[in-house]
Amino acid sequence: MIKLIASDMDGTLLDANMQIPEKNVAAIKYAQAQGVEFMVATGRNRLEALPSLKEAGIDCAMITLNGAQVFDQAGNSMFMEPIELETAEKVLDLLEKEDIYYEISTNKGTFSQSKERRIENFATMVAEAMPHLTHKMAIAMSAARLEFLPIRFVDSIREVMEQDDIIVLKIICFHRDGAAFLGPAARVVDESFEDLFVTSSGQNNLEINHRLAQKGIAVAHIAKDRGITLDEIMTIGDNLNDVSMIQTTGVSFAMGNGLPEVKEYAKYVTDTNVAGGVGQAIYRAIEENL
């Protein structure tokens, strides 16, 4: 019987409006009533993840930034897997050479050097999720959402990294042409830095973490901390940054809208994020005692 459920957020727990469908909320609370712990495992930082969870009345532990930082239910940091500052500097050199837009997530928040490029790149993601929107509408929605995101816009990220107590946890890149543009950079980073792990949570982004900052590794840490086995954990996800935990646990679901690669690794496939696939998976796992 499962004792813990770890769910991705974007494309999984959240619908196209970045909200948690009521079907998912009801299933999560049903699981908690059965004594099953629920937590999220997301590429977002904690402050980005909190609003949707609070709106739904879900209070839980969090694996954030793909496993770079884990928080307990009270919001206390349990552990971190940072990127060495010297390594981060070299990665930024590479990205800037190719004129790739990037942000860094740190112990002091997420930093960007261009609000305009941030809005443009997020608008591309919005348009993918809602193809009926015009580009102008996607830009407007992206700009509106940005007002609620804890991103700090600065003139120089390099100066931020010079602060004595700064810790870099993740570097994320965006480009509207997706893998066609970001693929070569991903290969260079992967081949040049043995201590880094390159993944993605969408068609148009690239996420760079320490090699030990992966959702699957974080889930294993949680299992050890809880005194449970990986076979007693259920994971749910849709994209490449979910594969490490999908591969790791005894029960795993890929979303109906998930990538083919994720579906290949998962033991089961549930409905889409828009249709409340997480809720469907939770009910099935508990009722069928998977």
MARKOL-713047 format. One record per residue: residue in one letter; x, y, z of N, C-alpha, C in turn. Coordinates in steps of 0.1 Angstrom, whole numbers. Example, Ala and Ser with C-alpha at 12.3 -4.5 7.8 and 13.67 -1.06 7.14 Angstrom:
// residues 2
ATOM rest    nu    nv    nw   cau   cav   caw    cu    cv    cw
ATOM    A   132   -57    78   123   -45    78   132   -33    78
ATOM    S   128   -22    71   137   -11    71   129     0    79
END
This chain:
// residues 290
ATOM rest    nu    nv    nw   cau   cav   caw    cu    cv    cw
ATOM    M     8   -12     0     0     0     0     9    13     0
ATOM    I     5    22    -8    13    35    -8    11    43     5
ATOM    K    22    49     9    22    58    21    25    72    18
ATOM    L    30    75     5    33    89     2    31    90   -13
ATOM    I    25   102   -17    23   106   -31    31   118   -34
ATOM    A    39   118   -44    47   130   -49    42   134   -63
ATOM    S    37   145   -64    31   150   -77    38   162   -82
ATOM    D    41   162   -95    46   174  -102    35   184  -102
ATOM    M    38   196  -106    27   206  -106    24   210  -120
ATOM    D    32   217  -128    29   222  -141    27   211  -151
ATOM    G    15   211  -157    12   200  -167     7   187  -160
ATOM    T     7   187  -147     3   176  -139    -8   179  -129
ATOM    L    -5   185  -118   -14   188  -107   -23   200  -112
ATOM    L   -16   210  -119   -23   222  -123   -30   221  -137
ATOM    D   -41   228  -139   -47   228  -152   -41   239  -160
ATOM    A   -48   242  -171   -42   252  -181   -43   266  -175
ATOM    N   -51   268  -165   -52   281  -158   -43   282  -146
ATOM    M   -34   273  -144   -25   272  -133   -32   271  -120
ATOM    Q   -43   264  -120   -51   261  -108   -52   246  -106
ATOM    I   -55   242   -93   -57   228   -90   -71   224   -92
ATOM    P   -75   215  -101   -89   212  -103   -95   206   -91
ATOM    E  -108   208   -88  -114   203   -76  -113   188   -75
ATOM    K  -114   181   -86  -112   167   -86   -99   163   -79
ATOM    N   -89   170   -82   -75   167   -76   -75   170   -62
ATOM    V   -81   182   -58   -82   186   -44   -89   175   -36
ATOM    A  -101   171   -41  -109   161   -33  -101   148   -32
ATOM    A   -94   144   -42   -86   131   -41   -75   132   -32
ATOM    I   -68   144   -32   -57   146   -22   -62   145    -8
ATOM    K   -73   152    -5   -78   152     9   -83   138    12
ATOM    Y   -88   131     3   -93   117     5   -80   108     9
ATOM    A   -69   110     2   -57   102     4   -52   106    18
ATOM    Q   -52   119    22   -47   123    35   -56   117    46
ATOM    A   -69   116    43   -78   110    53   -75    95    55
ATOM    Q   -69    89    45   -65    75    46   -51    73    52
ATOM    G   -45    84    56   -32    83    62   -20    84    52
ATOM    V   -24    87    40   -13    88    29    -8   103    28
ATOM    E     5   105    29    10   118    28    11   123    14
ATOM    F     7   135    11     8   141    -2    19   152    -2
ATOM    M    27   153   -12    36   164   -14    38   167   -29
ATOM    V    43   179   -32    46   182   -46    61   181   -48
ATOM    A    64   178   -61    78   177   -66    78   185   -78
ATOM    T    83   197   -77    82   207   -88    95   214   -92
ATOM    G    95   219  -104   107   227  -108   106   241  -103
ATOM    R    95   245   -98    93   258   -93   100   260   -79
ATOM    N   103   273   -75   107   275   -62    95   275   -53
ATOM    R    98   275   -40    87   274   -30    77   285   -31
ATOM    L    82   298   -33    73   309   -34    64   309   -46
ATOM    E    69   303   -57    61   301   -69    51   290   -68
ATOM    A    54   280   -60    45   269   -58    34   271   -48
ATOM    L    36   280   -38    27   281   -27    13   287   -31
ATOM    P    12   297   -40    -2   303   -42   -12   293   -46
ATOM    S    -9   284   -56   -19   274   -61   -23   265   -50
ATOM    L   -13   261   -42   -16   251   -31   -24   258   -20
ATOM    K   -21   270   -17   -29   277    -6   -43   279   -11
ATOM    E   -45   283   -23   -58   285   -29   -67   273   -28
ATOM    A   -60   261   -29   -68   248   -28   -69   243   -14
ATOM    G   -62   250    -5   -62   245     9   -54   233    12
ATOM    I   -43   232     4   -34   220     5   -21   225    12
ATOM    D   -18   219    23    -6   222    31     3   209    31
ATOM    C    14   211    25    23   199    23    38   202    22
ATOM    A    46   191    23    60   193    21    62   195     6
ATOM    M    74   200     3    77   203   -11    91   199   -15
ATOM    I    92   192   -27   105   191   -34   105   202   -44
ATOM    T   114   211   -43   114   223   -52   126   223   -61
ATOM    L   125   231   -72   137   233   -81   143   220   -86
ATOM    N   134   211   -89   138   198   -94   145   189   -84
ATOM    G   145   193   -71   152   185   -61   164   192   -55
ATOM    A   166   205   -59   177   213   -54   174   217   -39
ATOM    Q   162   218   -36   158   222   -22   145   215   -18
ATOM    V   145   210    -6   133   203    -1   129   210    12
ATOM    F   116   212    13   110   218    25   100   209    32
ATOM    D   100   210    45    90   202    52    77   209    52
ATOM    Q    66   204    58    53   210    57    53   223    64
ATOM    A    61   226    73    61   239    80    69   250    72
ATOM    G    75   245    61    83   255    53    98   256    57
ATOM    N   102   247    65   117   247    69   125   239    58
ATOM    S   136   244    55   145   238    45   151   226    51
ATOM    M   149   214    44   155   202    50   169   199    44
ATOM    F   171   202    31   184   201    25   185   208    12
ATOM    M   197   211     7   199   217    -6   210   210   -13
ATOM    E   209   211   -27   220   206   -36   223   217   -45
ATOM    P   232   226   -41   235   238   -50   245   235   -61
ATOM    I   246   245   -70   256   245   -81   267   253   -76
ATOM    E   279   248   -78   291   256   -74   291   269   -81
ATOM    L   295   280   -75   294   293   -81   303   294   -93
ATOM    E   315   288   -92   324   289  -104   318   281  -116
ATOM    T   312   270  -113   305   263  -124   294   271  -130
ATOM    A   286   277  -121   275   285  -126   279   297  -134
ATOM    E   291   303  -131   296   314  -139   300   309  -153
ATOM    K   306   297  -154   309   292  -167   297   289  -175
ATOM    V   287   284  -169   274   281  -176   268   294  -181
ATOM    L   268   304  -173   263   317  -178   271   323  -189
ATOM    D   284   321  -189   293   325  -200   288   319  -213
ATOM    L   285   306  -212   281   298  -224   267   303  -229
ATOM    L   258   305  -220   244   310  -224   245   324  -230
ATOM    E   253   333  -224   254   346  -229   260   347  -243
ATOM    K   269   338  -245   276   337  -258   266   334  -269
ATOM    E   256   326  -266   246   322  -275   233   331  -274
ATOM    D   234   341  -266   223   350  -264   210   343  -260
ATOM    I   211   334  -250   200   326  -245   195   333  -232
ATOM    Y   183   335  -231   177   342  -219   177   332  -208
ATOM    Y   181   336  -196   182   327  -185   178   335  -172
ATOM    E   174   327  -162   172   331  -148   179   322  -139
ATOM    I   183   327  -127   189   319  -117   180   318  -105
ATOM    S   178   306   -99   171   305   -87   181   302   -76
ATOM    T   180   310   -65   189   310   -54   182   309   -41
ATOM    N   191   309   -30   185   309   -17   179   323   -13
ATOM    K   181   333   -22   175   346   -20   164   349   -30
ATOM    G   159   339   -38   149   341   -48   154   339   -62
ATOM    T   145   342   -71   148   340   -85   151   354   -92
ATOM    F   162   354  -100   166   367  -106   167   366  -121
ATOM    S   163   377  -127   163   379  -142   169   392  -145
ATOM    Q   174   393  -157   179   406  -162   170   413  -172
ATOM    S   159   407  -176   151   413  -186   136   409  -184
ATOM    K   128   419  -180   114   416  -178   107   414  -192
ATOM    E   111   421  -202   105   420  -215   107   406  -221
ATOM    R   120   401  -220   122   387  -225   115   377  -217
ATOM    R   114   379  -204   107   369  -195    92   368  -200
ATOM    I    86   380  -202    72   380  -206    70   373  -220
ATOM    E    79   376  -229    79   370  -243    80   355  -242
ATOM    N    90   350  -234    92   336  -234    81   329  -227
ATOM    F    75   335  -216    64   328  -209    52   328  -218
ATOM    A    50   339  -226    38   339  -235    38   328  -245
ATOM    T    50   323  -249    51   312  -258    46   299  -251
ATOM    M    49   298  -238    44   286  -231    29   287  -229
ATOM    V    24   299  -226     9   301  -225     2   297  -238
ATOM    A     8   302  -249     2   299  -262     1   284  -265
ATOM    E    11   277  -260    12   262  -262     0   256  -254
ATOM    A    -2   260  -242   -12   255  -233   -26   259  -238
ATOM    M   -27   271  -244   -40   276  -248   -39   281  -263
ATOM    P   -39   271  -272   -36   275  -286   -47   284  -292
ATOM    H   -58   286  -286   -69   294  -291   -65   309  -289
ATOM    L   -55   312  -280   -52   326  -277   -44   332  -289
ATOM    T   -46   345  -291   -37   352  -300   -24   355  -293
ATOM    H   -14   359  -301    -1   362  -295    -2   374  -285
ATOM    K   -10   384  -289   -13   396  -281   -19   392  -268
ATOM    M   -29   382  -268   -35   378  -256   -26   370  -247
ATOM    A   -17   362  -253    -8   354  -245     2   364  -238
ATOM    I     7   374  -245    16   384  -239     9   391  -227
ATOM    A    -4   395  -229   -11   401  -218   -12   392  -206
ATOM    M   -16   379  -209   -17   370  -198    -4   367  -191
ATOM    S     7   367  -199    20   364  -193    24   376  -184
ATOM    A    22   388  -189    25   400  -181    17   401  -168
ATOM    A     4   397  -169    -4   398  -157     1   387  -147
ATOM    R     4   376  -152     9   365  -142    22   369  -136
ATOM    L    30   376  -143    43   379  -138    42   388  -126
ATOM    E    32   396  -125    30   405  -113    28   397  -100
ATOM    F    25   384  -102    23   376   -90    34   366   -87
ATOM    L    44   366   -96    56   357   -94    67   365   -87
ATOM    P    74   357   -78    85   364   -70    98   364   -77
ATOM    I    98   371   -89   110   372   -97   116   386   -95
ATOM    R   129   387   -92   135   400   -90   143   403  -102
ATOM    F   140   415  -108   147   419  -120   158   429  -116
ATOM    V   170   425  -121   182   432  -117   190   436  -130
ATOM    D   199   446  -129   208   449  -140   218   439  -143
ATOM    S   223   432  -132   234   423  -134   233   411  -124
ATOM    I   230   399  -130   230   387  -122   244   384  -117
ATOM    R   254   388  -125   268   385  -120   270   392  -107
ATOM    E   265   404  -105   267   411   -93   259   404   -81
ATOM    V   248   399   -84   240   391   -74   249   379   -70
ATOM    M   255   373   -79   263   361   -76   276   364   -68
ATOM    E   280   377   -68   291   381   -60   289   383   -45
ATOM    Q   276   382   -42   272   383   -27   278   372   -19
ATOM    D   283   374    -8   290   364     0   281   352     4
ATOM    D   268   354     6   260   343    11   250   338     0
ATOM    I   253   341   -12   244   336   -23   247   321   -26
ATOM    I   236   314   -28   237   300   -32   228   298   -44
ATOM    V   234   293   -55   227   291   -68   222   277   -68
ATOM    L   209   275   -70   202   262   -69   198   257   -83
ATOM    K   194   266   -92   190   262  -105   192   273  -115
ATOM    I   196   270  -128   196   279  -139   186   274  -149
ATOM    I   177   283  -153   166   279  -162   167   289  -174
ATOM    C   166   283  -186   167   290  -199   154   289  -207
ATOM    F   150   299  -214   138   298  -223   142   303  -237
ATOM    H   135   297  -247   136   302  -260   123   297  -268
ATOM    R   118   306  -276   105   302  -283   107   291  -293
ATOM    D   119   289  -298   121   278  -307   125   265  -301
ATOM    G   124   265  -287   126   252  -280   139   245  -283
ATOM    A   137   231  -284   148   222  -286   157   226  -298
ATOM    A   151   231  -308   159   234  -320   170   245  -317
ATOM    F   167   253  -307   177   264  -303   184   260  -291
ATOM    L   177   254  -281   183   251  -268   191   237  -268
ATOM    G   187   229  -277   194   215  -278   209   216  -278
ATOM    P   215   223  -287   229   224  -288   236   229  -275
ATOM    A   229   239  -268   235   244  -255   233   233  -245
ATOM    A   222   225  -245   221   214  -235   232   204  -237
ATOM    R   235   201  -249   245   191  -251   259   196  -247
ATOM    V   262   208  -249   275   214  -245   276   214  -230
ATOM    V   265   218  -223   265   218  -208   267   204  -203
ATOM    D   259   194  -209   260   181  -204   273   174  -206
ATOM    E   280   178  -217   293   172  -220   305   179  -213
ATOM    S   302   191  -209   313   200  -203   314   199  -188
ATOM    F   302   196  -181   302   197  -167   297   184  -161
ATOM    E   306   176  -155   302   163  -150   293   164  -138
ATOM    D   294   176  -131   286   177  -118   272   184  -121
ATOM    L   268   186  -133   255   192  -136   246   182  -143
ATOM    F   233   184  -141   222   176  -147   213   185  -155
ATOM    V   211   182  -168   203   190  -177   190   183  -180
ATOM    T   179   190  -178   166   185  -181   157   196  -186
ATOM    S   144   193  -186   134   202  -192   120   199  -186
ATOM    S   112   210  -184    99   208  -179    89   213  -190
ATOM    G    94   216  -202    85   221  -213    92   221  -226
ATOM    Q    85   223  -236    92   223  -250   101   235  -252
ATOM    N    99   246  -244   107   258  -247   116   262  -236
ATOM    N   120   252  -227   129   256  -216   140   245  -214
ATOM    L   150   249  -207   161   241  -203   164   243  -189
ATOM    E   165   233  -181   167   235  -166   181   228  -162
ATOM    I   189   235  -155   202   231  -152   204   230  -137
ATOM    N   207   219  -131   209   217  -117   221   210  -114
ATOM    H   225   209  -101   236   200   -97   231   186  -100
ATOM    R   240   177  -103   237   163  -107   229   156   -96
ATOM    L   231   160   -84   223   153   -73   210   160   -70
ATOM    A   207   171   -77   194   178   -76   184   172   -86
ATOM    Q   179   161   -84   169   155   -92   157   150   -84
ATOM    K   145   150   -90   133   147   -82   134   133   -76
ATOM    G   140   123   -84   141   110   -80   150   108   -68
ATOM    I   161   115   -68   170   115   -56   164   121   -44
ATOM    A   157   132   -46   150   139   -35   139   129   -29
ATOM    V   132   122   -37   122   113   -33   128   102   -24
ATOM    A   140    97   -29   147    87   -21   151    93    -7
ATOM    H   155   105    -7   159   112     6   146   112    15
ATOM    I   135   116     9   123   116    17   119   103    22
ATOM    A   120    92    14   117    79    18   125    75    30
ATOM    K   138    78    30   147    74    41   143    82    54
ATOM    D   140    95    52   136   103    63   123    98    69
ATOM    R   114    93    61   101    89    66   101    74    71
ATOM    G   112    67    68   113    53    72   104    44    64
ATOM    I   102    48    51    94    40    42   102    35    30
ATOM    T    97    26    22   105    21    10   100    29    -2
ATOM    L   108    28   -12   104    34   -25    92    28   -31
ATOM    D    90    15   -28    78     7   -33    65    13   -27
ATOM    E    66    20   -16    55    25    -9    52    40   -13
ATOM    I    59    44   -23    57    58   -28    51    58   -42
ATOM    M    42    67   -45    36    69   -58    40    83   -63
ATOM    T    44    83   -76    48    96   -82    40    98   -95
ATOM    I    38   111   -98    30   114  -110    36   126  -117
ATOM    G    38   125  -130    44   136  -138    41   135  -152
ATOM    D    46   145  -159    43   146  -174    55   149  -182
ATOM    N    67   154  -176    78   158  -185    91   152  -181
ATOM    L   101   157  -188   115   150  -186   120   152  -172
ATOM    N   117   163  -166   123   165  -152   116   156  -142
ATOM    D   105   149  -146    98   139  -137   103   125  -139
ATOM    V   111   122  -149   115   108  -152   123   102  -141
ATOM    S   132   109  -134   140   103  -124   131    98  -112
ATOM    M   120   105  -109   112    99   -98   102    89  -103
ATOM    I    97    90  -116    89    80  -122    96    67  -123
ATOM    Q   109    67  -125   117    55  -126   119    49  -112
ATOM    T   119    57  -102   124    53   -89   114    46   -80
ATOM    T   101    49   -81    91    45   -71    83    33   -76
ATOM    G    77    26   -66    69    14   -68    57    16   -77
ATOM    V    50    28   -75    38    31   -83    41    44   -90
ATOM    S    39    45  -103    41    57  -110    31    59  -121
ATOM    F    27    71  -123    17    75  -133    22    86  -142
ATOM    A    21    84  -155    23    95  -164    10   101  -168
ATOM    M    10   114  -170    -2   121  -174    -6   118  -188
ATOM    G   -19   119  -191   -23   116  -205   -18   126  -214
ATOM    N   -14   138  -210    -8   148  -218     7   148  -217
ATOM    G    12   138  -210    27   137  -208    34   133  -221
ATOM    L    48   135  -221    56   131  -232    56   116  -233
ATOM    P    58   111  -246    59    97  -248    70    90  -239
ATOM    E    81    97  -237    92    91  -229    88    89  -215
ATOM    V    80    98  -209    75    96  -196    65    85  -195
ATOM    K    56    83  -205    47    72  -205    54    59  -206
ATOM    E    65    58  -213    73    46  -214    78    41  -200
ATOM    Y    83    51  -192    89    48  -179    78    45  -169
ATOM    A    67    51  -170    56    50  -159    49    36  -160
ATOM    K    45    32  -148    38    19  -148    23    21  -153
ATOM    Y    18    33  -151     4    35  -155     3    49  -162
ATOM    V    -8    51  -169   -11    64  -175   -25    68  -171
ATOM    T   -26    80  -166   -39    86  -162   -44    96  -172
ATOM    D   -55   103  -168   -61   113  -177   -52   125  -178
ATOM    T   -56   135  -185   -48   147  -187   -49   156  -175
ATOM    N   -40   166  -174   -40   176  -163   -53   184  -163
ATOM    V   -58   187  -175   -71   195  -176   -83   187  -171
ATOM    A   -82   174  -172   -93   165  -168   -92   160  -154
ATOM    G   -82   165  -147   -81   160  -133   -74   147  -132
ATOM    G   -64   144  -140   -58   131  -141   -51   127  -128
ATOM    V   -46   137  -120   -40   134  -107   -50   128   -98
ATOM    G   -62   134   -97   -72   129   -89   -76   114   -93
ATOM    Q   -78   112  -106   -81    99  -111   -70    89  -106
ATOM    A   -58    92  -107   -47    83  -104   -47    80   -89
ATOM    I   -49    90   -81   -49    88   -66   -60    79   -62
ATOM    Y   -72    81   -67   -84    72   -64   -81    58   -68
ATOM    R   -75    56   -80   -72    43   -85   -62    36   -77
ATOM    A   -51    43   -73   -40    37   -65   -45    32   -52
ATOM    I   -54    40   -45   -58    37   -32   -69    26   -33
ATOM    E   -79    28   -42   -90    18   -42   -85     4   -48
ATOM    E   -75     4   -57   -70    -8   -62   -58   -14   -54
ATOM    N   -54    -6   -44   -43   -10   -36   -31   -13   -44
ATOM    L   -27    -4   -53   -16    -6   -62    -3    -7   -55
END
